[in-house]
Amino acid sequence: MIRIVTRARLAQMEVDARTATEQARQTSVAANEAFGRHARELFAVTDRAERAEAVTDEVRTMFARAIEELSEAQQELLLKDIEIRRLRKELQRGPGAGDTLTVLMHHGEPHAVYASRDDAHADTSTHGFPADHVWKPCDERPAWLYTWRCEAFVYNPGSNGFHRACPPAPRTLGGAA
């Protein structure tokens, strides 16, 4: 088949080709702009996602630390609750026969009462008495002659009170008849 092309048809084909080329160029520009917008949106979304991941990791770390602290606080509360229950039982029980208290005396005057002699000795070291001091039993001299003196008191259920473990020696009154 042979086709004869006229000048008018050729001119129209050139116009159509230019129009198609221009439309292709405009479409290419629009596609490039759309691709650029999508690329910018993709970078923005990726950046937000990366920041969200970083914040999530930081929050996860803080949450784990808070859980550890909560666990430690719960354990501490449990131990304190156990100790409180023990002390309540001991308080309700009251003193028993043979229970002792130690009174720390400063120049013969009561200074403080302690559950044990070791606690009393530790307190004297806070008041300038040497911590490594070797404690000896007191003799019959008056209590006011001693800077620090520990007196043990033992619970006596018969009298419902504490009495000295080592009562002082009775003194004889001279000249009384």
KOLSEMI-503718 format. One line per field, with one value per residue: residue number from 1; residue in three letters; x, y, z of N, C-alpha, C in turn. Coordinates in steps of 0.05 Angstrom, whole numbers, plus 32768, in hexadecimal, padded with zeros to 4 digits. Atoms other than C-alpha are relative to their C-alpha. Example, Ala and Ser with C-alpha at 12.3 -4.5 7.8 and 13.67 -1.06 7.14 Angstrom:
n	1_2
res	ALA_SER
nX	8012_7FF0
nY	7FE8_7FE8
nZ	8000_7FFF
caX	80F6_8111
caY	7FA6_7FEB
caZ	809C_808F
cX	8012_7FF1
cY	8018_8016
cZ	8000_800E
***
This chain:
n	1_2_3_4_5_6_7_8_9_10_11_12_13_14_15_16_17_18_19_20_21_22_23_24_25_26_27_28_29_30_31_32_33_34_35_36_37_38_39_40_41_42_43_44_45_46_47_48_49_50_51_52_53_54_55_56_57_58_59_60_61_62_63_64_65_66_67_68_69_70_71_72_73_74_75_76_77_78_79_80_81_82_83_84_85_86_87_88_89_90_91_92_93_94_95_96_97_98_99_100_101_102_103_104_105_106_107_108_109_110_111_112_113_114_115_116_117_118_119_120_121_122_123_124_125_126_127_128_129_130_131_132_133_134_135_136_137_138_139_140_141_142_143_144_145_146_147_148_149_150_151_152_153_154_155_156_157_158_159_160_161_162_163_164_165_166_167_168_169_170_171_172_173_174_175_176_177
res	MET_ILE_ARG_ILE_VAL_THR_ARG_ALA_ARG_LEU_ALA_GLN_MET_GLU_VAL_ASP_ALA_ARG_THR_ALA_THR_GLU_GLN_ALA_ARG_GLN_THR_SER_VAL_ALA_ALA_ASN_GLU_ALA_PHE_GLY_ARG_HIS_ALA_ARG_GLU_LEU_PHE_ALA_VAL_THR_ASP_ARG_ALA_GLU_ARG_ALA_GLU_ALA_VAL_THR_ASP_GLU_VAL_ARG_THR_MET_PHE_ALA_ARG_ALA_ILE_GLU_GLU_LEU_SER_GLU_ALA_GLN_GLN_GLU_LEU_LEU_LEU_LYS_ASP_ILE_GLU_ILE_ARG_ARG_LEU_ARG_LYS_GLU_LEU_GLN_ARG_GLY_PRO_GLY_ALA_GLY_ASP_THR_LEU_THR_VAL_LEU_MET_HIS_HIS_GLY_GLU_PRO_HIS_ALA_VAL_TYR_ALA_SER_ARG_ASP_ASP_ALA_HIS_ALA_ASP_THR_SER_THR_HIS_GLY_PHE_PRO_ALA_ASP_HIS_VAL_TRP_LYS_PRO_CYS_ASP_GLU_ARG_PRO_ALA_TRP_LEU_TYR_THR_TRP_ARG_CYS_GLU_ALA_PHE_VAL_TYR_ASN_PRO_GLY_SER_ASN_GLY_PHE_HIS_ARG_ALA_CYS_PRO_PRO_ALA_PRO_ARG_THR_LEU_GLY_GLY_ALA_ALA
nX	8010_7FF1_8010_7FF5_8002_8000_7FF2_8012_7FFF_7FE5_7FFF_8011_7FF2_7FEB_800D_8008_7FE8_7FF7_8013_7FFB_7FE6_8005_8010_7FED_7FEE_8010_8006_7FE6_7FFB_8013_7FF7_7FE9_8009_800E_7FEC_7FF2_8011_8002_7FE6_7FFE_8012_7FF3_7FEA_800C_800C_7FEA_7FF4_8012_7FFF_7FE7_8001_8013_7FF1_7FED_800F_800A_7FEA_7FFA_8017_7FFD_7FEB_800A_8014_7FF2_7FF3_8016_8009_7FEC_8002_8019_7FFC_7FEF_8010_8013_7FF1_7FFA_8019_8007_7FEF_8008_8019_7FF9_7FF4_8015_8010_7FF0_7FFF_801B_8003_7FEE_800D_8018_7FF7_7FF6_7FE6_8001_7FED_7FE4_7FFA_7FEE_7FFC_7FE7_8002_7FE6_8000_7FEB_7FFB_8014_801B_8008_7FFD_8011_8006_7FFA_8007_7FE9_7FE8_7FF1_800C_7FF7_7FE4_7FFE_8009_7FEB_7FEB_8009_7FFC_7FE4_7FF3_7FF3_8010_7FF2_7FFD_8006_8011_7FFC_8015_7FFC_7FFC_8013_8000_801A_8004_7FF9_7FE3_7FFB_800A_8014_8003_8017_800D_8013_8018_800D_801C_800A_801D_800D_8005_8009_7FEE_7FE4_7FEF_7FE4_7FF5_7FED_8007_7FE8_7FFC_800D_7FED_8007_8003_7FF0_800A_801C_8004
nY	7FE9_7FE7_7FE9_7FE6_7FEC_7FE5_7FEC_7FF8_8016_8000_7FEA_8008_8014_7FF2_7FF2_8015_800A_7FEB_8000_8019_7FFC_7FED_800E_8013_7FF0_7FF7_8017_8008_7FEC_8006_8019_7FFA_7FF1_8013_8011_7FF0_7FFD_801A_8006_7FF0_800C_8019_7FF9_7FF5_8016_8011_7FF1_8002_801C_8004_7FF2_800F_8018_7FF7_7FFA_8019_800D_7FF1_8006_801C_8001_7FF3_8012_8017_7FF6_7FFB_801A_800A_7FF0_8009_801A_7FFC_7FF3_8014_8012_7FF1_7FFE_801A_8005_7FEF_800B_8017_7FF6_7FF3_8015_800C_7FEE_7FFF_8018_7FFD_7FEC_800C_8015_7FF3_800B_801B_8005_8002_7FEB_7FEC_7FE5_7FF3_7FE3_7FF3_7FEA_7FEC_7FF6_800A_7FF9_800F_7FF1_800D_801C_8010_801C_8010_7FF2_7FF8_7FE7_7FEB_7FFB_7FF2_7FE4_7FF1_7FF8_7FE7_7FEA_7FFB_8015_8011_8017_8019_8002_801A_7FFB_8011_7FFD_7FEA_8009_7FF5_7FE3_7FF4_7FFE_7FE5_7FFF_800B_7FEF_8011_8019_8010_8010_8013_8004_8019_8000_8012_8001_7FFE_7FE4_7FF3_7FEA_8005_7FFB_8002_801C_8001_7FEA_7FF6_800C_7FF0_7FF0_7FFF_7FE5_7FFF_7FF2_8003_8017
nZ	8000_8004_7FF6_800A_7FEB_800B_7FF0_7FEA_7FED_7FF4_7FEE_7FE9_7FF1_7FF1_7FEA_7FED_7FF3_7FEE_7FEA_7FF0_7FF2_7FEA_7FEB_7FF3_7FEE_7FE9_7FEF_7FF3_7FEB_7FEA_7FF3_7FF0_7FE8_7FEE_7FF5_7FEC_7FE9_7FF3_7FF3_7FE8_7FEC_7FF7_7FEE_7FE7_7FF2_7FF6_7FEA_7FEA_7FF6_7FF2_7FE7_7FEF_7FF7_7FEC_7FE8_7FF5_7FF2_7FE7_7FED_7FF8_7FEC_7FE8_7FF4_7FF3_7FE7_7FED_7FF6_7FED_7FE7_7FF3_7FF4_7FE8_7FEC_7FF6_7FEE_7FE8_7FF1_7FF5_7FE9_7FEA_7FF6_7FEF_7FE7_7FF0_7FF4_7FEB_7FEA_7FF4_7FEF_7FE9_7FEF_7FF4_7FED_7FE7_7FF7_7FF4_7FEA_800A_8014_7FF4_800C_7FF7_7FFC_8003_7FED_8003_7FE6_7FED_8009_8018_801A_8014_7FFB_8018_7FFF_7FFB_7FF6_8017_8009_7FED_8005_801A_7FFD_7FF2_8013_800E_7FEE_7FFC_7FF2_8014_8009_7FFA_7FE3_7FF4_7FE9_7FE9_7FEC_7FED_7FE4_7FED_7FFF_8008_801D_800B_8005_801B_8016_800C_7FF2_800A_7FEC_800C_7FF1_8008_7FFA_7FEB_8002_7FE6_7FF9_8019_8006_8004_7FE9_8006_8000_7FEA_7FEE_7FF1_7FE5_7FEB_7FF0_7FE4_7FF5_7FE8_7FE9_7FFA_7FEE
caX	8000_8018_8003_800B_8019_8008_8029_7FEC_7FEC_8037_802E_7FF5_8020_8058_8027_800C_8053_8065_8025_8033_807B_8062_802F_8065_8093_805C_8049_8093_8099_8059_8072_80B5_8092_8065_80A1_80C5_8089_8083_80CE_80CB_808E_80B2_80F0_80C3_809D_80DD_80FB_80BD_80BF_8108_80FC_80C0_80EC_8120_80EC_80CD_8111_811D_80D7_80E3_8124_8103_80C9_80F9_811E_80DC_80C7_8109_8101_80B9_80CE_8105_80D3_80A0_80D6_80EA_80A1_8097_80D4_80BD_8077_8095_80BF_8082_805A_8093_8099_804D_804D_8088_8064_8024_804A_8069_80A9_80B7_80DC_8127_8120_8156_815E_819E_819D_81D6_81E8_8210_822F_81FA_81BE_8197_81A8_8183_8164_817A_8164_81AB_81ED_820E_81DD_81EE_8238_822F_820A_8243_8272_8245_8251_829C_82AA_82DC_82B9_82EF_82E8_82E9_82AF_82B9_8288_827F_8296_8273_8285_824A_822D_823B_8286_8280_827B_8255_8239_820B_81D9_81B3_816B_8146_80FB_80DB_8094_8085_808C_8078_80B6_8100_8134_817E_81A3_81D9_81BB_81EC_8209_81E1_8203_8207_81F1_8223_820D_81C5_81AB
caY	8000_8043_8081_80C6_80FC_8143_8182_8193_814E_8153_8198_817C_8142_8172_819B_815B_8143_8187_8185_813D_8150_818B_8160_812C_8162_817E_8139_812A_816C_815B_8115_812F_8161_812A_80FC_8134_8140_80F6_80F0_812B_810C_80C9_80EA_8110_80D1_80A9_80E0_80E0_8094_8095_80CA_80A2_8064_808B_80A6_8061_8044_807B_8071_8026_8031_8061_8031_7FF7_8022_8037_7FEE_7FDC_8016_8001_7FBA_7FD1_7FFE_7FC6_7F98_7FCE_7FD9_7F8F_7F8A_7FC6_7FA8_7F68_7F8F_7FB8_7F79_7F5B_7F99_7F9C_7F54_7F63_7FA1_7F7B_7F43_7F74_7F66_7F1F_7F03_7F0D_7F44_7F78_7FC2_7FEA_8030_805B_808A_80CA_80DF_80B6_80D4_80A9_80BE_808B_8046_8010_7FCB_7FB2_7FC3_7FC7_7FFE_8025_801E_8035_8073_8087_8088_80BD_80E7_80E6_80A7_807A_8045_8012_801C_7FDC_7FDE_7FC2_7FB4_7FEF_7FEA_8005_804E_807D_8080_80CB_80BD_809A_80C4_808C_804F_8018_7FFA_7FBB_7FB4_7F71_7F69_7F4A_7F31_7F2E_7F79_7F88_7FB3_7FB6_7FB1_7FB8_7F79_7F88_7FB0_7FDC_7FC0_7FD5_800C_800B_8048_805B_806E_805B_802E
caZ	8000_7FEC_800F_7FF2_8023_8013_802C_8056_8074_8081_80A1_80CD_80E2_80F6_8120_813F_814E_816E_8197_81AD_81BE_81E7_820B_8218_8234_8261_8278_8286_82AE_82D5_82E2_82FA_8328_8343_834D_8372_839F_83AD_83BB_83EC_840E_8411_8431_8463_8475_847C_84A8_84D4_84D9_84EC_8521_853B_853F_8566_8596_859D_85AF_85E2_8600_8601_8627_8658_8662_8670_86A3_86C3_86C7_86E9_871B_8728_8734_8765_8788_878E_87AB_87DC_87F0_87F9_8826_884E_8853_886E_88A0_88B6_88C1_88E9_8913_891E_8937_8964_897E_898A_89AD_89DE_8A04_8A19_8A54_8A49_8A14_8A1F_8A11_8A16_8A33_8A1D_8A56_8A50_8A92_8AB7_8A92_8A61_8A1A_89EF_89F1_89BF_89AD_89B1_89D1_898C_8977_89B6_89A9_8961_8979_89A8_896C_894C_898A_8985_89AD_8988_895E_896E_89B9_89E2_8A12_8A58_8A8F_8ABE_8B05_8B43_8B36_8B2D_8AE7_8AE0_8AE1_8A9D_8A5E_8A3B_8A5D_8A44_8A74_8A61_8A77_8A75_8A71_8AAE_8AA1_8AEB_8AF3_8AAB_8AA3_8A93_8ACA_8ACB_8AB8_8AEB_8B24_8B49_8B8A_8BC7_8BEE_8C39_8C5C_8C91_8CD7_8CD3_8D09
cX	8012_7FEE_800D_7FFA_8002_800E_7FEE_8000_801A_8001_7FEF_800E_8016_7FF4_7FF8_8018_800A_7FED_8004_801A_7FFC_7FF1_8012_8013_7FF1_7FF9_8019_8006_7FED_8008_8018_7FF9_7FF2_8014_800F_7FF0_7FFF_801B_8003_7FED_800B_8016_7FF4_7FF4_8015_800E_7FEE_8000_8019_8000_7FED_800D_8013_7FF2_7FF5_8016_8006_7FEA_8002_8015_7FF7_7FEB_800D_800D_7FEA_7FF5_8014_7FFD_7FE6_8003_8011_7FEF_7FEC_800E_8006_7FE7_7FF9_8012_7FF8_7FE6_8005_800C_7FEB_7FEF_800F_8000_7FE5_7FFC_8011_7FF4_7FE8_8007_8008_801A_7FFB_8015_801C_8007_8011_7FFE_801A_7FFB_801C_7FFF_8018_8003_7FE9_7FE4_7FF9_8001_7FED_7FFC_8003_7FF7_8018_8017_8011_7FF5_8008_801D_8004_7FF8_8016_8016_7FF6_8003_801D_800F_800D_7FF0_800D_8004_7FF8_7FF0_8005_7FE9_8007_8004_7FEB_8000_7FE6_7FFF_8009_801E_8007_7FF5_7FE9_7FFF_7FE7_7FF5_7FEC_7FE8_7FF1_7FE3_7FF9_7FE2_7FF1_7FFA_7FF7_8012_801D_8010_801D_8009_8013_7FF9_8018_8001_7FF3_8015_7FF7_8000_8010_7FF2_7FE3_7FFC_7FE4
cY	8019_8016_8019_8014_801B_8013_8007_7FEA_7FFF_8017_7FF9_7FEC_800D_800F_7FEC_7FF5_8015_8000_7FE8_8003_8013_7FF3_7FEC_800F_8009_7FE9_7FF7_8014_7FFA_7FE7_8004_8010_7FED_7FED_800F_8003_7FE5_7FF9_8010_7FF5_7FE7_8006_800A_7FEA_7FEE_800E_7FFE_7FE4_7FFB_800E_7FF1_7FE7_8007_8007_7FE7_7FF1_800E_7FFC_7FE4_7FFE_800C_7FEF_7FE8_8009_8005_7FE6_7FF5_800F_7FF8_7FE5_8002_800D_7FED_7FEC_800D_8003_7FE5_7FFA_8012_7FF7_7FE9_8009_800D_7FEB_7FF2_8012_8003_7FE8_8002_8014_7FF5_7FEB_800D_7FF3_7FE5_7FFD_7FFD_8014_8015_801A_800A_801D_800B_8019_8012_800E_7FFA_8007_7FEF_8011_7FF4_7FE3_7FF1_7FE3_7FEE_8011_800B_801B_8017_8008_8010_801D_8010_8009_8018_8018_8005_7FEB_7FED_7FE7_7FE6_7FFC_7FE4_8006_7FEB_8003_8017_7FF5_800F_801F_800B_8003_801B_8003_7FF6_8013_7FF1_7FE6_7FF3_7FF0_7FED_7FFD_7FE8_8001_7FEA_7FFF_8002_801D_8010_8018_7FF6_8007_7FFC_7FE3_7FFC_8017_8009_7FF2_8011_800F_7FFF_801C_8001_800F_7FFE_7FE7_7FF7
cZ	8000_800A_7FF6_8016_7FF4_8013_8018_8015_800F_8015_8019_8011_8010_8018_8015_8010_8014_8019_8012_800F_8018_8017_800F_8013_8019_8013_800F_8017_8018_800F_8011_8019_8014_800D_8016_801A_8010_800E_8019_8016_800B_8014_801A_8011_800C_8018_8019_800C_800F_801B_8013_800B_8017_801A_800D_800F_801A_8014_800A_8016_801B_800E_800E_801A_8015_800B_8014_801B_800F_800E_801A_8016_800C_8013_801A_8012_800C_8018_8018_800C_8012_801A_8012_800D_8017_8019_800E_8012_8019_8014_800F_8015_801A_8008_800D_8015_7FF4_7FEA_800D_7FF0_800B_8002_7FFF_8013_7FFB_801A_8013_7FF8_7FE8_7FE7_7FEC_8007_7FE5_8003_8005_8009_7FE8_7FF4_8012_7FFC_7FE6_8003_800F_7FEC_7FF0_8011_8007_8010_7FEB_7FF9_8007_801E_800B_8019_8016_8013_8014_801C_8011_8002_7FF7_7FE2_7FF4_7FFB_7FE4_7FEB_7FF2_800E_7FF5_8017_7FF3_8013_7FF4_8008_8014_7FFF_801A_8008_7FE8_7FFA_7FFC_8019_7FF8_8001_8017_8013_8010_801C_8015_8010_801E_8009_801B_8017_8006_8011_7FFF
***
